[in-house]
Amino acid sequence: DTEVTQTPKHLVMGMTNKKSLKCEQHMGHRAMYWYKQKAKKPPELMFVYSYEKLSINESVPSRFSPECPNSSLLNLHLHALQPEDSALYLCASSSHPSRTGIYEQYFGPGTRLTVT
Amino acid sequence: RKEVEQDPGPFNVPEGATVAFNCTYSNSASQSFFWYRQDCRKEPKLLMSVYSSGNEDGRFTAQLNRASQYISLLIRDSKLSDSATYLCVVRVPGNNRKLIWGLGTSLAVNP
């Protein structure tokens, strides 16, 4: 089973709000990711957690704050967002290498965020 | 030159047709390659990892040509449900976690 769940499915927030996106996986994966995807573009990597430690931050503005409470959960805290931050936010996790040494990433359904 | 390049399409094919997508990558040190499919307003789903020897999964066949630095995806006997965007993805050499994504090729299978 390669299931990654995300809540909420949709979120509308004002520029002064604080909200959080949540992601959960029970596949025993030890790397989890946040991506942002705009329409007709590929996903853009934001953050990577490896063994519950932040290993990659792709120069993301501080209004996005990730958190990894445990190996199954990943949060993205949002504060003072701008309308241009409206996008599909995708969580992913990656398996241990298969027999071929390939790390495969599996995506959740995403949270569609609209900032007004 | 872009790191991963794909023909954006759209490819319009009738049901039952065979369709092939190619993707080129610029870094000869790349080691891991993937095809994802993405339906409109949905998440990317891993279709296949591409192995050096090539691999097949039902109607889908993926090939890797290291000499020419391209990856291909062949879909046989196309179904209406194959209509989607197909994304070619390459892992950043030396980094297990970072992927480079092509812009995707759009496929429409028509009745």
Interface residues (C-beta under 8 A of the other chain):
Chain A: T2 A31 Y33 K41 P42 P43 L45 V48 S50 S55 I56 L88 L90 S94 S98 T100 G101 I102 Y103 E104 Q105 Y106 F107 G108 P109 G110 R112
Chain B: S32 F34 R41 K42 E43 P44 K45 L46 S49 Y51 L87 R91 N96 R97 K98 L99 W101 G102 L103 G104
